[in-house]
Amino acid sequence: MISIEKKKKMQQLVTAGILLILVGVIMFIAGLTLSVLEQGKGKTEVRGGAIIFIGPIPIALGTDKNSIIIISILMIILMIIAYFLFRP
């Protein structure tokens, strides 16, 4: 049987995951909207990056040097957060 404490922790993790997904969707929609609004004003530049975690190994992808630096900083922060959340 799962203890009440473990159920609460699992419920908190699920809630945090859902909130992160919602924040991501909102950010995507906002970025798309701003991109469409800026389209008629001249040259637009699209930059981006991604972090892929395969087990404990992070992989950073980006379109330029600044994106890679920002993604790397976020990657380190996420690894620290994961360490404290999932340590025994």
N, C-alpha and C positions, 0 to 999 in steps of 0.2 A: 504494500500500500504506500501511497505517496503521502508524506506528512503535509500538514497545513502550511508550514513555512515554505516548502518546496512548491506547493500550488500557488502561493502568493507570489513567489519569485518568478515562476513561469508565466503567471498572468501579467506581471509587470514587464517582462521581456516581450511578450506578445503585444502588449499595449505600446511599448516603445517602438517596436518594429512597425506597427501599423502607422504610428505617428510619423516615423521617418519616411515611410512610403508616401504618405499624404503630403508631407513637406516637399519631397522630391517632385511629385506631380504638380504641385502648386508652382514650384520654381520653374519647371519645364514650361508650363502654360504661360507664366509671366515672361520668361525669356523669348518664347515664340511670339507672344503679343508685341513685345518691344522690338523684336526683329522685323516684324511686319510693319510696324509704325515707322521705323527708321529707314525702310526700304526706299522710299521716295526722296530721301534727303541727300543722296550721294553714295559714296563708297562705304560699304559696311564690311566689317571684318569679323569672322567667326573663329573663336578659339575654344579649345576644350581639352578635357582630359578624363581619364578613368582610372580606377583602382580595381584590380582583380585579385582577390585572395584565394589561393589554392592551398587549403590547409593553413599552415603558418607562414607560407611564402607569399609576399605581396608582389604584384607586378603593376608598374605604373606605365600608363600610356598617355601621350599628349601631342598636341599639334605644334607646340613651340617650346622654347626653353623656359619661359615664365610659367607656362601651364605645368610643366614637369616639376618645377620648384614648388609651386603651390600644392600640387598633388602629392609630392613627397612629404611635405609638412603635414598634410592631412592624413597621409598614410601612417606616419609615426604617431600622431595623436590617436588614430583609431586602434593601432596596435597596443598602445598604453591602456586605452579604455577596455579593450578586449581582455588584456591581462588581468585587470582588476575585477572585471565582471565574471570571468570564468575560472579564476584560480580556486583550487580546492580549499 
